[in-house]
Amino acid sequence: MSQSETEKKAKLPSKWQAANKAIKATQVAFDMDERIQYEIRRQALEDGVSPSDQIRHILGLPCTRRPKRPRLTVSLSPDDYELLGQKYGIDPAKQLEIKKIVVAELTEFAQDKN
């Protein structure tokens, strides 16, 4: 590591220095049979880990710690907020309110499955 890189790293807060390594990682996507993907996802769900961590486990690579706040994510476009705003009768610009209703709807969905 050059002196300027060392100086830059030293200026970063300690909690960000660990993230510096992750920034240099490259995400790799694997195209494989749907049944194989399903089995990896199913096993990850059973093990309580992400599909990414399941792949790392299969490959014998170290896995990340469990997240403090496990989350589900979905990408919502401005058009999606328009549709959800119409569905819930809310101004699409009120994204936080829409998010709260979505959480309630997802919770109801999961509870109905039990």
Secondary structure, 3 states (H helix, E strand, C coil): CCHHHHHHHHHCCHHHHHHHHHHCCCCCCCCCCHHHHHHHHHHHHHHCCCHHHHHHHHCCCCCCCCCCCCCCCCCCCHHHHHHHHHHHCCCCCCHHHHHHHHHHHHHHHHHHHC
